[in-house]
């Protein structure tokens, strides 16, 4: 019976039916450039975005807005407006989450060991605020062999030729190189 329950839990996590419950990042020491209080995050993020980005939540597979998006453009952090991924690096993983084989820039994301739920995974957060985006796995396509499995709620997609939202403009103004 114990094996059956463990197998069911593992399958639920793979299909996205389990929800990640980790300590909120506000309770962890942070050196990210964008710092906000819990109340400030709740003011600017939707309930779903707050759950995913600030409480390390996970969307159900095939439920997010971008899992099957085929448009060309850029995916930005919904927390900061920071560019994260390009559609050029997106691929169909069959998992039900938007998947990329590399970030738009090497320093766009930070990878953190995640030992929750008795598993060892690598969490991916945006480097601007430490907000949870998803996880990275070693089963992706060439050239990297990586699969950045992201939550749609953690990102804002802007198609080529569309105007970027204010949060992206603010990020660009504060981080102009």
C-alpha positions in Angstrom: 0.0 0.0 0.0 2.9 2.4 0.8 4.4 1.8 -2.6 1.1 2.5 -4.3 0.6 5.8 -2.4 4.2 6.9 -3.3 3.6 6.0 -6.9 0.3 7.9 -7.0 2.0 10.9 -5.5 4.8 10.8 -8.0 2.4 10.5 -10.9 0.3 13.4 -9.5 3.4 15.6 -9.3 4.5 14.7 -12.9 1.1 15.6 -14.2 0.9 18.7 -12.1 -1.9 17.6 -9.9 0.2 18.2 -6.7 0.9 21.7 -5.5 4.4 22.7 -4.3 4.3 24.0 -0.8 7.7 25.5 0.2 8.6 28.2 2.5 7.8 31.6 1.1 10.8 33.4 -0.3 10.0 36.4 1.8 11.1 34.3 4.8 14.4 33.5 3.2 17.4 35.9 3.1 17.7 37.4 -0.4 20.1 39.5 -2.3 17.9 40.1 -5.4 17.7 43.7 -6.7 13.9 43.9 -6.5 12.7 43.7 -2.9 9.0 44.0 -2.0 6.9 43.1 1.1 4.3 40.4 0.9 1.6 43.1 0.8 3.4 44.9 -2.1 3.6 41.6 -4.1 -0.1 40.9 -3.4 -1.0 44.4 -4.7 0.8 44.0 -8.0 0.2 40.3 -8.7 -3.0 38.3 -9.3 -3.8 35.6 -6.8 -2.6 32.9 -9.2 0.6 34.8 -9.9 1.3 35.4 -6.2 0.8 31.7 -5.6 3.2 30.6 -8.3 5.8 33.4 -8.1 6.0 34.0 -4.4 4.8 30.8 -2.8 6.5 28.4 -5.3 3.2 27.0 -6.6 2.7 25.0 -9.7 -0.1 25.2 -12.3 -1.8 22.0 -13.4 -0.4 20.6 -16.6 -2.1 21.9 -19.8 -3.8 24.6 -17.9 -1.5 27.6 -18.4 -1.9 30.2 -21.0 1.4 29.6 -22.8 2.0 25.8 -22.8 1.0 25.6 -26.4 1.8 29.2 -27.5 3.5 29.1 -30.9 3.9 32.9 -31.5 7.3 34.5 -31.8 8.2 36.8 -29.0 9.7 37.2 -25.6 8.6 35.8 -22.2 9.1 38.3 -19.3 8.8 37.8 -15.6 5.3 38.7 -14.3 7.0 39.9 -11.1 9.6 42.3 -12.5 9.2 42.7 -16.3 12.6 41.1 -16.8 13.2 39.2 -20.0 13.5 35.5 -19.3 13.0 33.4 -22.4 12.7 33.7 -26.2 10.2 31.8 -28.3 13.3 30.8 -30.4 14.3 28.5 -27.5 10.8 27.1 -26.8 10.0 23.5 -27.7 7.1 21.1 -27.4 8.0 18.9 -24.4 4.6 17.1 -24.1 4.5 17.9 -20.4 1.8 20.6 -20.5 4.0 23.5 -19.4 5.9 26.0 -21.5 9.4 24.5 -22.0 12.6 26.1 -23.2 16.1 24.7 -23.7 17.8 27.9 -22.4 17.0 31.3 -20.9 17.2 34.4 -23.1 20.5 35.4 -21.3 22.5 33.2 -19.0 22.0 35.6 -16.0 18.2 35.9 -16.5 17.5 33.1 -14.1 19.0 31.6 -10.9 18.9 27.8 -10.3 18.4 26.7 -6.7 18.4 23.1 -5.2 14.9 22.1 -4.3 14.5 19.1 -1.9 10.8 19.4 -1.3 8.5 16.4 -1.4 11.3 13.9 -0.9 12.7 14.7 -4.4 15.8 16.5 -5.6 15.0 19.0 -8.3 16.4 22.3 -9.5 14.1 25.3 -9.0 14.4 28.2 -11.4 13.8 31.8 -10.2 14.1 35.1 -12.0 17.4 36.8 -11.1 15.6 40.2 -10.6 13.4 39.2 -7.6 14.0 35.5 -6.8 10.4 34.8 -7.9 9.7 31.1 -8.6 9.2 30.3 -12.3 9.4 26.5 -12.4 12.1 23.8 -12.6 14.9 22.8 -14.9 15.5 19.1 -15.9 18.2 17.3 -17.8 15.9 15.8 -20.4 15.7 18.6 -23.0 16.7 18.8 -26.6 20.0 19.8 -28.2 22.0 22.0 -28.0 21.7 22.2 -24.1 19.9 19.0 -23.1 17.9 21.1 -20.6 14.2 21.5 -20.2 13.2 24.7 -18.4 9.7 23.8 -17.4 8.0 27.1 -16.5 4.6 28.1 -15.2 2.6 30.4 -17.5 1.4 32.5 -14.5 5.0 33.4 -13.8 5.4 35.0 -17.2 4.1 37.7 -19.5 4.4 36.9 -23.2 4.8 39.8 -25.7 4.6 38.8 -29.4 6.9 40.3 -31.9 5.6 43.8 -32.9 3.4 44.2 -29.9 4.0 47.0 -27.4 5.5 45.8 -24.1 3.5 46.5 -20.9 4.5 49.1 -18.3 6.2 46.6 -16.0 8.6 45.6 -18.9 9.2 49.3 -19.7 10.1 50.0 -16.0 12.5 47.0 -16.0 14.1 48.3 -19.2 14.5 51.8 -17.9 16.1 50.7 -14.6 18.4 48.2 -16.3 19.5 49.9 -19.5 23.0 48.8 -20.4 
